[in-house]
């Protein structure tokens, strides 16, 4: 799973001057994943909509979101033969250069299945 985030994820996506170019680059990147057979799915998180629950002093506190520099804008589920291969795919995501963002690469463990070997 590729987790896309960063400080500029929300504010740059809403910028009318660069939004069309960003959409075009993301669609081309996703199409490349599809063409290579690596695309499984992707999900954009609604901006500023949701809740984060934490327990402080025995109370459940509703909100706030994490710091904007750590904000998650969406996820991409891909099929890659190794962590290194997934990292190379993540390097080409427009989030890095267009949104000053970060990409986190994680291995998905399906509940009840054996854990994959680390690569």
Secondary structure, DSSP 8 states (H G I E B T S, - for coil): -EEEE-TTHHHHHT-TTTHHHHHHHHHHHHHHHHHTT-EEEEEE--TT----EEEETTEEEE-----GGG-EEEEEEE--SSHHHHHHHHHT-HHHHHSS-EEEE-----TTS------
